[in-house]
């Protein structure tokens, strides 16, 4: 069982199915927890698909209701907030890869274009980040004056400007 495996080998030894089963705790009538977890991951395609699903998609899973949906959304938000604190307190953004990872944690699953600014100190540690502008599916209007005003207000030494493409287009814009 996942709990015993985790206690013996550590949490990172669990597969996605086992990790989800650990969260679910129990299966449904006629379906053990590992089978249920496997079916859910197959249905949603991945943990990402599961954690970014909407309730309408989720409600089709027999035996899993609004409480589990809320808990899964809560876990996703908890992880995002943990990552924010970790980046702010520990990790400078020293490479494009680290920056991409941070931005993905912030912008994944958004349905509109969001223009985000990451404000950095002189060691490139995150002071804060802000979703300054929100737009439509394929457009966001940006006002440079607002970006500069915010940077001066918090005494940022550097900025990273980014926005997402919720349409899935990976081409630079």
C-alpha positions as CSV (number, residue, x, y, z in Angstrom):
1,X,0.0,0.0,0.0
2,X,1.2,3.6,-0.7
3,X,1.4,4.6,3.0
4,X,3.7,1.8,3.9
5,X,5.8,2.3,0.8
6,X,6.1,6.0,1.7
7,X,7.2,5.3,5.2
8,X,9.8,2.8,4.1
9,X,11.2,4.5,1.0
10,X,10.1,8.2,1.3
11,X,7.4,10.1,-0.5
12,X,9.3,10.6,-3.7
13,X,9.4,6.8,-4.2
14,X,5.6,6.8,-4.9
15,X,4.2,6.7,-8.4
16,X,1.6,9.3,-9.4
17,X,-1.1,6.6,-8.9
18,X,0.2,5.7,-5.4
19,X,0.5,9.4,-4.5
20,X,-3.1,10.1,-5.6
21,X,-4.3,6.9,-3.7
22,X,-2.5,8.2,-0.6
23,X,-4.5,11.4,-0.9
24,X,-7.9,9.6,-1.7
25,X,-7.4,7.2,1.3
26,X,-10.3,4.9,0.3
27,X,-11.8,3.5,-2.9
28,X,-15.5,3.2,-3.7
29,X,-17.8,0.3,-3.5
30,X,-16.3,-2.5,-5.6
31,X,-13.2,-0.5,-6.5
32,X,-10.0,-0.3,-4.3
33,X,-8.2,3.0,-3.9
34,X,-5.3,2.1,-6.3
35,X,-7.8,1.2,-9.1
36,X,-9.7,4.4,-8.5
37,X,-6.6,6.5,-8.6
38,X,-5.4,4.8,-11.8
39,X,-8.7,5.4,-13.5
40,X,-8.8,9.0,-12.4
41,X,-5.3,9.7,-13.8
42,X,-6.2,7.9,-17.0
43,X,-9.4,9.9,-17.3
44,X,-7.6,13.3,-16.7
45,X,-4.4,12.3,-18.5
46,X,-2.0,13.3,-15.7
47,X,-1.8,14.9,-12.3
48,X,-1.7,18.2,-14.0
49,X,-4.9,17.4,-15.9
50,X,-6.5,16.3,-12.6
51,X,-5.4,19.3,-10.6
52,X,-6.4,21.9,-13.3
53,X,-9.8,20.3,-14.0
54,X,-13.1,22.1,-13.5
55,X,-15.8,20.6,-11.3
56,X,-18.0,19.7,-14.3
57,X,-15.2,17.4,-15.5
58,X,-14.6,16.1,-12.1
59,X,-18.2,15.4,-11.2
60,X,-18.3,12.5,-13.7
61,X,-16.0,10.4,-11.4
62,X,-18.3,7.9,-9.5
63,X,-17.9,8.1,-5.8
64,X,-15.8,11.3,-5.7
65,X,-17.7,14.4,-4.9
66,X,-17.3,18.1,-4.3
67,X,-15.4,17.6,-1.0
68,X,-12.6,15.7,-2.8
69,X,-12.6,18.2,-5.6
70,X,-12.2,21.0,-3.1
71,X,-9.4,19.2,-1.4
72,X,-7.5,18.6,-4.6
73,X,-7.9,22.3,-5.6
74,X,-6.7,23.1,-2.1
75,X,-3.6,20.9,-2.5
76,X,-2.7,22.6,-5.8
77,X,-3.0,26.0,-4.2
78,X,-1.0,24.9,-1.2
79,X,1.8,23.7,-3.5
80,X,1.7,27.0,-5.4
81,X,1.9,29.0,-2.2
82,X,4.7,26.8,-0.8
83,X,6.7,27.4,-4.1
84,X,6.1,31.2,-3.8
85,X,7.5,31.3,-0.2
86,X,10.4,29.1,-1.2
87,X,11.3,31.3,-4.1
88,X,11.0,34.4,-2.1
89,X,13.0,33.2,0.9
90,X,15.6,30.8,-0.6
91,X,16.1,30.8,-4.3
92,X,17.4,33.6,-6.5
93,X,16.2,33.3,-10.2
94,X,19.6,32.7,-11.7
95,X,18.7,31.0,-14.9
96,X,16.1,31.0,-17.6
97,X,15.1,27.5,-16.6
98,X,14.4,28.5,-13.0
99,X,12.5,31.5,-14.2
100,X,10.4,29.4,-16.6
101,X,9.6,26.9,-13.8
102,X,8.6,29.7,-11.4
103,X,6.4,31.3,-14.1
104,X,4.8,28.0,-15.0
105,X,3.9,27.5,-11.3
106,X,2.1,30.9,-11.4
107,X,0.4,30.9,-14.7
108,X,-0.5,27.3,-15.5
109,X,-4.2,26.8,-15.8
110,X,-5.2,30.4,-16.4
111,X,-8.0,30.9,-18.9
112,X,-7.0,34.5,-19.8
113,X,-3.8,36.1,-20.7
114,X,-2.1,37.4,-17.6
115,X,0.8,39.9,-17.6
116,X,3.0,39.2,-14.7
117,X,6.0,41.1,-13.3
118,X,8.5,39.5,-11.0
119,X,10.3,42.1,-8.9
120,X,13.8,41.1,-7.8
121,X,16.4,42.4,-5.4
122,X,20.1,42.9,-6.2
123,X,20.8,39.2,-5.7
124,X,17.9,38.3,-8.0
125,X,15.8,37.0,-5.2
126,X,12.1,37.4,-5.6
127,X,10.8,40.3,-3.6
128,X,7.3,39.8,-4.8
129,X,5.5,39.1,-8.0
130,X,2.3,40.7,-9.3
131,X,-0.3,39.9,-11.9
132,X,-0.5,43.5,-13.0
133,X,-2.8,43.1,-16.0
134,X,-5.4,40.5,-17.1
135,X,-6.8,40.3,-20.6
136,X,-8.8,38.0,-22.9
137,X,-8.0,34.5,-24.3
138,X,-5.4,36.0,-26.8
139,X,-4.7,39.6,-25.7
140,X,-3.6,41.6,-22.7
141,X,-3.1,45.3,-22.6
142,X,0.0,46.5,-20.7
143,X,0.7,49.9,-19.3
144,X,4.5,50.5,-18.7
145,X,3.9,53.4,-16.4
146,X,2.1,51.1,-13.9
147,X,5.0,48.6,-14.0
148,X,7.6,51.3,-13.3
149,X,5.5,52.9,-10.5
150,X,5.3,49.5,-8.8
151,X,9.0,48.8,-9.2
152,X,9.9,52.1,-7.6
153,X,7.4,51.7,-4.8
154,X,9.0,48.4,-3.7
155,X,12.6,49.3,-4.5
156,X,13.2,46.5,-7.0
157,X,16.7,46.2,-8.6
158,X,15.5,44.1,-11.5
159,X,12.3,43.0,-13.2
160,X,11.2,40.0,-15.2
161,X,8.2,40.6,-17.4
162,X,6.1,37.7,-18.7
163,X,2.7,36.7,-19.9
164,X,1.0,33.4,-20.7
165,X,-0.8,32.1,-23.8
166,X,-3.9,30.2,-22.6
167,X,-4.7,29.4,-26.2
168,X,-1.7,27.0,-26.1
169,X,0.3,28.9,-28.8
170,X,3.9,28.7,-27.8
171,X,5.1,31.3,-30.3
172,X,6.7,34.4,-28.8
173,X,4.6,37.5,-29.0
